[in-house]
Amino acid sequence: MVASEANDICNNQQKKTISPEHILGALDSLGFGDYRIEAEAVLKDCKQVAKQRRRGSTRLENLGIPEEELLRQQQELFAQAKEEQAQFEQQEWLRMQQEAQLVAMQQHMQLQTQQLPVTKADTEDHYD
């Protein structure tokens, strides 16, 4: 009942999300104004908890590792990743070079085979 009234108030104000003010307005509109003070107190408590959570410690702070050490570790990880990427690219380049050499050798051998002189034995009819 309160939610439906709050939804109506929200729609009348052309809003898409029901806010705490819509709920408080619904309490007044439905004759439950006596509960408004308690609802506002709960709202205030909720806002306070949310504010503390935003200001509260982060996971990094909970690790107990100084920020300088975390930065050093991050830089070390970046350097390691950069080195691994360079090694991968070097291996990939070498693989491509070997592949290109193989293709070139195959093409060279194919050309040599096509350029072999034709002998009399090659042209004789073997069906006699």
C-alpha positions in Angstrom: 0.0 0.0 0.0 2.8 2.5 0.9 4.9 1.3 -2.0 2.0 1.8 -4.4 1.4 5.3 -3.1 5.1 6.1 -3.3 5.1 4.8 -6.8 2.2 7.1 -7.7 4.0 10.1 -6.2 7.1 9.2 -8.1 5.2 8.9 -11.4 3.4 12.2 -10.8 6.8 13.9 -10.4 8.0 12.2 -13.6 10.7 10.3 -11.8 11.9 6.8 -12.6 13.2 5.8 -9.2 11.3 5.9 -5.9 13.3 8.0 -3.4 13.0 8.1 0.4 11.1 11.4 0.0 8.5 9.6 -2.0 8.1 7.0 0.8 7.7 9.8 3.4 5.2 11.6 1.2 3.3 8.3 0.8 3.2 7.9 4.6 1.7 11.4 4.9 -0.7 10.9 2.1 -2.1 7.6 3.5 -2.5 9.1 7.0 0.5 7.4 8.5 2.2 10.7 9.4 2.8 9.5 12.9 5.5 7.1 11.5 7.3 9.9 9.6 9.6 10.8 12.5 10.7 7.2 12.9 11.1 6.7 9.2 13.2 9.9 9.0 15.4 8.6 11.8 15.9 5.3 10.0 16.7 7.2 6.8 19.3 9.3 8.7 20.9 6.2 10.1 21.0 4.5 6.7 22.7 7.6 5.2 25.2 7.7 8.0 26.1 4.0 7.5 26.4 4.5 3.7 28.7 7.5 4.3 30.9 5.5 6.6 31.2 2.7 4.1 32.3 5.1 1.4 34.9 6.6 3.7 35.8 3.2 5.3 39.0 1.4 4.6 39.5 -0.2 1.3 40.8 -3.7 0.6 44.3 -2.3 -0.1 44.3 -0.6 3.3 43.3 -3.9 4.9 46.3 -5.7 3.5 48.7 -4.0 5.8 51.2 -3.3 3.0 52.5 0.2 2.7 51.5 2.1 -0.4 55.2 2.4 -1.5 55.6 -1.3 -1.4 52.4 -1.9 -3.4 53.6 0.6 -6.0 57.0 -1.2 -6.1 55.3 -4.5 -6.6 53.0 -3.1 -9.3 56.0 -1.7 -11.2 57.8 -5.1 -10.9 54.7 -6.8 -12.3 54.6 -4.3 -15.2 58.3 -4.9 -15.9 57.8 -8.7 -15.8 54.8 -8.5 -18.2 56.7 -6.2 -20.5 59.6 -8.7 -20.6 57.3 -11.6 -21.2 55.6 -9.7 -24.1 59.0 -8.9 -25.6 60.0 -12.5 -25.5 56.7 -13.6 -27.0 57.1 -11.1 -29.8 60.7 -12.2 -30.4 59.6 -15.9 -30.6 56.8 -15.0 -32.9 59.2 -13.0 -35.2 61.6 -16.0 -35.3 58.7 -18.4 -36.1 57.6 -16.1 -38.9 61.1 -15.9 -40.3 61.5 -19.7 -40.3 58.1 -20.0 -42.0 59.1 -17.5 -44.6 62.4 -19.4 -45.2 60.6 -22.7 -45.6 58.2 -21.2 -48.1 61.1 -19.6 -50.0 62.9 -23.0 -50.1 59.8 -24.8 -51.3 59.3 -22.2 -54.0 62.9 -22.4 -55.1 62.7 -26.2 -55.3 59.5 -26.0 -57.3 61.2 -23.6 -59.7 64.2 -25.9 -60.1 61.9 -28.9 -60.8 60.1 -27.0 -63.5 63.3 -25.9 -65.1 64.9 -29.4 -65.4 65.8 -30.1 -69.1 63.5 -32.5 -70.8 65.4 -35.7 -72.0 64.5 -38.0 -74.9 63.6 -40.7 -72.4 61.1 -38.4 -70.8 59.3 -37.8 -74.1 59.3 -41.4 -75.4 56.0 -43.2 -75.4 56.2 -45.9 -72.7 53.1 -47.7 -73.9 54.7 -49.8 -76.7 
